[in-house]
Amino acid sequence: MKPIIIPPYLKKGDIIGIVCPAGYMPAKKLATAIRVIESDWGYRVKLGATVGHQFHYFSGTDEERLHDLQVMMDDPGVHAILCGRGGYGTGRIIEQLDFSRFRKHPKWIIGFSDITILHAHLFSRYRIASLHAPMANAFNDGGYRNDYVLSLRHALQGKKGNYAASCHPFNHPGKASGVLVGGNLALVTHLVGTSSDFDTRGKILFLEDVGEYLYNIDRMLYQLKRSGKLDQLAGLVLGKFSDVKDTDIPFGKTADEIIHDLVKEYKFPICYDFPVSHETENYALKTGAVYQLTVTRNKVTLKEKG
């Protein structure tokens, strides 16, 4: 297996490109992120054409979003790419992206939610690490001061992630090391059978989601289980499943109970309610990097190795 390529970390004065490869985001919602990245973090910002641009639900047509992301990926003067928001749309353009230049000069791609597709594609096809981390909107309303947005700053500087979570009654104690992969549950499930799908054997898998019906969480987890994605994991990190919805006839279980019933048979360490999510609690995680997961009765830690 080829070693993972870690893109260069940033230094003061480097350029972070901002694009919106999926859903539409008003330009005014990026103002705080731009100000903080430039004045507080010491980087420069280059805005893509999709920032503030709208085509129905999207930040542009497929062709416009594809071109904007391709330009940023190929620009030797851009050192990292921050996605403005997720939503939906990356999967419509992923097959048309040309990674030939990017593979020679990799850079950090940052985002979560729909950007899970980019993380998975970079890892499975090219063995390049990327950052599942807060996006531009997380800087708003004072968010740039919290530990989660600051974890992105630290990751870009090359600092190793070392995160903790509270205990949970469903946690499965143990210790494991492995390459970290995963992201949004819906996207990870939809990747099965595509060219962006990734091998989970010996990996630490992390999952989170938002706004899903309880029965759909159950269905997606069964899809992962039936496809063998859970069988040979080193560990499982379950983030927050927020704003879940129920049907008129109640499903009868919480999201955690659904997950627990499907994974309780496994022997590897499992933790619940880890701070990775669509909410404020969303630590920067380097997909493709090696982490150590330690789950005890009193505490959970996820520590980047190397």
C-alpha positions as CSV (number, residue, x, y, z in Angstrom):
1,M,0.0,0.0,0.0
2,K,1.3,3.4,-1.0
3,P,2.2,5.8,1.9
4,I,-0.1,8.7,2.6
5,I,0.9,12.0,1.1
6,I,0.7,14.8,3.7
7,P,0.4,18.2,1.9
8,P,2.7,21.0,3.1
9,Y,1.7,22.9,6.1
10,L,1.1,26.7,5.8
11,K,3.4,29.5,6.7
12,K,2.6,33.2,7.2
13,G,1.7,34.9,4.0
14,D,0.5,31.8,2.2
15,I,-2.7,31.9,0.2
16,I,-5.9,30.1,1.1
17,G,-8.4,29.9,-1.8
18,I,-12.1,29.9,-0.9
19,V,-14.5,28.2,-3.3
20,C,-18.1,26.8,-3.1
21,P,-18.1,23.5,-5.0
22,A,-21.6,22.6,-3.9
23,G,-24.4,24.7,-2.4
24,Y,-24.9,28.5,-2.7
25,M,-23.5,30.7,0.0
26,P,-24.0,34.5,0.2
27,A,-20.7,36.4,0.0
28,K,-21.5,38.4,3.1
29,K,-21.4,35.1,5.2
30,L,-17.7,34.8,4.3
31,A,-16.7,38.3,5.5
32,T,-15.7,37.2,9.0
33,A,-13.7,34.2,7.8
34,I,-11.8,36.4,5.3
35,R,-11.0,39.0,8.0
36,V,-9.8,36.4,10.6
37,I,-7.8,34.4,8.1
38,E,-6.0,37.5,6.9
39,S,-5.7,39.7,10.0
40,D,-5.5,37.1,12.8
41,W,-4.0,34.0,11.1
42,G,-1.6,35.9,8.8
43,Y,-2.6,34.2,5.6
44,R,-3.9,35.8,2.4
45,V,-7.2,34.9,0.8
46,K,-8.1,34.4,-2.9
47,L,-11.8,34.2,-3.7
48,G,-13.2,31.8,-6.3
49,A,-15.8,32.8,-8.8
50,T,-18.4,30.7,-7.1
51,V,-18.3,32.7,-3.9
52,G,-21.6,34.6,-3.7
53,H,-22.7,33.2,-7.1
54,Q,-25.9,31.3,-7.4
55,F,-27.6,29.0,-9.8
56,H,-30.8,27.7,-8.2
57,Y,-29.7,25.6,-5.2
58,F,-26.0,25.6,-6.3
59,S,-23.2,28.1,-6.3
60,G,-23.1,27.9,-10.0
61,T,-23.7,25.4,-12.8
62,D,-21.8,22.2,-12.8
63,E,-19.4,23.6,-15.3
64,E,-18.8,26.8,-13.3
65,R,-18.2,24.9,-10.0
66,L,-16.0,22.4,-11.7
67,H,-13.9,25.2,-13.4
68,D,-13.6,27.2,-10.1
69,L,-12.4,24.3,-8.1
70,Q,-10.0,23.1,-10.9
71,V,-8.4,26.6,-11.1
72,M,-7.8,26.6,-7.4
73,M,-6.4,23.1,-7.4
74,D,-4.0,23.9,-10.2
75,D,-2.9,27.4,-9.1
76,P,0.7,27.0,-7.7
77,G,0.2,30.2,-5.7
78,V,-2.7,28.7,-3.7
79,H,-1.5,26.7,-0.7
80,A,-4.9,25.4,0.7
81,I,-8.5,25.4,-0.4
82,L,-11.3,26.2,2.1
83,C,-14.8,25.3,1.0
84,G,-17.4,27.9,1.9
85,R,-20.1,25.4,2.6
86,G,-21.3,21.9,1.8
87,G,-24.9,21.1,0.9
88,Y,-25.0,19.1,-2.3
89,G,-23.2,19.1,-5.6
90,T,-19.6,17.8,-5.3
91,G,-20.6,14.4,-6.5
92,R,-21.9,15.9,-9.7
93,I,-18.4,17.1,-10.7
94,I,-15.9,14.8,-9.0
95,E,-15.4,12.6,-12.0
96,Q,-14.6,15.5,-14.2
97,L,-11.9,17.0,-12.0
98,D,-8.3,16.6,-13.3
99,F,-5.9,15.7,-10.4
100,S,-2.8,15.4,-12.5
101,R,-1.3,18.8,-11.3
102,F,-2.7,18.4,-7.8
103,R,-1.0,15.1,-7.3
104,K,2.4,16.7,-8.1
105,H,1.7,19.6,-5.8
106,P,-0.9,18.6,-3.2
107,K,-2.5,21.2,-0.9
108,W,-4.9,21.0,2.0
109,I,-8.6,20.8,1.0
110,I,-10.8,21.8,3.9
111,G,-14.5,21.1,4.6
112,F,-17.1,18.6,5.7
113,S,-20.6,17.5,4.9
114,D,-20.8,17.2,1.0
115,I,-17.0,17.7,0.9
116,T,-16.7,14.2,2.3
117,I,-16.7,13.1,-1.4
118,L,-13.5,15.1,-2.0
119,H,-11.8,13.7,1.1
120,A,-12.8,10.1,0.1
121,H,-11.7,10.6,-3.5
122,L,-8.3,12.1,-2.6
123,F,-7.6,9.2,-0.1
124,S,-8.9,6.3,-2.2
125,R,-7.6,7.3,-5.6
126,Y,-4.4,9.3,-4.7
127,R,-3.5,8.6,-1.1
128,I,-3.5,12.3,-0.3
129,A,-4.6,13.6,3.2
130,S,-7.1,16.3,3.6
131,L,-8.9,18.2,6.4
132,H,-12.4,17.3,7.5
133,A,-12.9,20.6,9.4
134,P,-15.0,23.7,9.9
135,M,-15.8,25.8,6.8
136,A,-16.2,29.5,6.3
137,N,-19.6,29.8,8.0
138,A,-18.2,28.5,11.3
139,F,-16.2,31.7,11.7
140,N,-19.4,33.7,12.1
141,D,-21.0,34.8,15.4
142,G,-17.8,34.7,17.3
143,G,-17.1,31.1,16.2
144,Y,-13.6,31.9,15.1
145,R,-12.7,32.1,18.8
146,N,-13.8,28.6,19.8
147,D,-11.6,25.5,20.0
148,Y,-13.1,23.9,16.9
149,V,-12.3,26.6,14.5
150,L,-8.9,27.1,16.2
151,S,-8.2,23.4,15.7
152,L,-8.3,24.1,11.9
153,R,-5.7,26.9,12.4
154,H,-3.5,24.5,14.4
155,A,-3.9,21.8,11.8
156,L,-2.8,24.1,9.0
157,Q,0.2,25.0,11.1
158,G,1.2,21.4,11.4
159,K,0.2,20.8,15.0
160,K,-0.9,17.3,15.8
161,G,-4.6,16.9,16.7
162,N,-5.1,15.6,20.3
163,Y,-8.8,15.6,21.1
164,A,-10.9,14.3,24.0
165,A,-14.6,13.4,24.4
166,S,-16.8,12.5,27.4
167,C,-17.8,9.0,28.3
168,H,-21.0,7.5,27.0
169,P,-22.9,4.4,28.2
170,F,-22.6,2.7,24.8
171,N,-18.9,3.2,24.5
172,H,-16.8,0.1,23.8
173,P,-13.5,0.3,25.6
174,G,-10.2,-0.5,23.9
175,K,-7.2,1.0,22.1
176,A,-6.5,1.0,18.4
177,S,-4.3,2.8,15.9
178,G,-5.0,3.3,12.2
179,V,-5.6,5.6,9.3
180,L,-8.6,7.8,9.9
181,V,-11.3,7.9,7.2
182,G,-14.9,8.8,7.1
183,G,-17.2,11.9,7.3
184,N,-20.9,12.4,6.7
185,L,-22.8,9.1,7.0
186,A,-25.1,9.8,4.0
187,L,-22.1,10.6,1.8
188,V,-20.0,7.6,3.0
189,T,-23.0,5.3,2.3
190,H,-23.6,6.8,-1.2
191,L,-19.9,6.4,-2.1
192,V,-20.2,2.6,-1.9
193,G,-19.6,1.1,-5.3
194,T,-18.2,4.3,-6.8
195,S,-14.7,5.2,-7.9
196,S,-14.4,7.3,-4.7
197,D,-15.2,4.4,-2.3
198,F,-12.5,3.6,0.2
199,D,-11.3,0.4,2.0
200,T,-12.1,0.5,5.7
201,R,-10.1,-2.6,6.7
202,G,-7.8,-1.7,9.6
203,K,-9.0,1.9,9.5
204,I,-10.5,4.1,12.2
205,L,-13.9,5.2,10.7
206,F,-15.7,8.3,11.9
207,L,-19.3,9.2,11.0
208,E,-21.7,12.1,11.7
209,D,-24.9,13.4,10.1
210,V,-27.6,16.0,10.4
211,G,-31.3,16.3,9.6
212,E,-31.9,12.6,8.8
213,Y,-34.9,10.5,9.6
214,L,-34.2,7.8,12.2
215,Y,-35.2,5.1,9.9
216,N,-32.8,6.4,7.3
217,I,-29.9,6.3,9.7
218,D,-30.8,2.7,10.4
219,R,-31.0,2.0,6.6
220,M,-27.7,3.6,5.9
221,L,-25.9,1.8,8.7
222,Y,-27.3,-1.5,7.5
223,Q,-25.9,-0.7,4.0
224,L,-22.5,-0.1,5.5
225,K,-22.7,-3.3,7.5
226,R,-24.0,-5.5,4.6
227,S,-21.3,-4.1,2.3
228,G,-18.6,-5.2,4.8
229,K,-17.5,-1.7,5.7
230,L,-17.7,-2.3,9.5
231,D,-16.4,-5.9,9.7
232,Q,-12.6,-5.3,10.0
233,L,-12.4,-1.7,11.4
234,A,-9.6,-0.8,13.8
235,G,-12.0,1.5,15.6
236,L,-15.3,3.5,15.2
237,V,-15.8,7.1,16.1
238,L,-19.4,8.3,16.1
239,G,-19.9,12.0,16.1
240,K,-23.1,13.9,16.7
241,F,-26.3,13.0,14.8
242,S,-28.1,16.3,15.1
243,D,-31.6,17.5,14.2
244,V,-32.8,14.0,13.6
245,K,-36.4,13.5,12.5
246,D,-39.0,10.8,13.2
247,T,-42.0,9.6,11.3
248,D,-45.6,9.9,12.3
249,I,-45.4,6.3,13.6
250,P,-42.3,6.6,15.8
251,F,-39.3,4.5,14.9
252,G,-38.9,3.5,18.5
253,K,-35.2,4.2,19.0
254,T,-32.8,7.1,19.3
255,A,-30.0,7.5,16.9
256,D,-27.5,6.2,19.4
257,E,-29.7,3.2,20.1
258,I,-30.0,2.4,16.4
259,I,-26.2,2.5,16.0
260,H,-25.5,0.5,19.2
261,D,-27.8,-2.3,18.1
262,L,-25.9,-2.6,14.8
263,V,-22.4,-2.4,16.2
264,K,-22.5,-3.9,19.7
265,E,-21.2,-7.3,18.4
266,Y,-17.9,-5.9,17.3
267,K,-14.8,-6.1,19.4
268,F,-12.9,-3.0,18.3
269,P,-13.1,0.3,20.4
270,I,-16.2,2.4,19.7
271,C,-17.0,5.9,21.0
272,Y,-20.2,7.9,20.8
273,D,-20.9,11.6,20.8
274,F,-17.4,12.6,19.7
275,P,-17.1,16.4,18.8
276,V,-17.3,16.1,15.0
277,S,-20.6,17.3,13.6
278,H,-22.6,19.8,11.7
279,E,-22.9,21.8,14.9
280,T,-20.3,24.0,16.6
281,E,-18.5,20.9,18.0
282,N,-16.4,20.0,15.0
283,Y,-12.7,19.4,15.5
284,A,-10.4,19.4,12.5
285,L,-9.5,15.8,11.5
286,K,-6.9,14.9,9.0
287,T,-8.4,12.1,6.8
288,G,-5.7,9.8,5.7
289,A,-3.5,10.5,8.8
290,V,-2.8,7.9,11.5
291,Y,-4.5,8.3,14.8
292,Q,-4.7,6.4,18.0
293,L,-8.2,6.0,19.5
294,T,-8.3,5.2,23.3
295,V,-11.7,4.5,24.9
296,T,-11.8,3.9,28.6
297,R,-14.7,4.0,31.1
298,N,-14.0,7.6,32.0
299,K,-12.6,9.2,28.9
300,V,-12.1,9.1,25.1
301,T,-9.0,10.4,23.3
302,L,-8.3,10.6,19.6
303,K,-4.6,11.5,19.1
304,E,-2.8,12.0,15.8
305,K,0.4,10.0,15.6
306,G,3.6,10.5,13.6
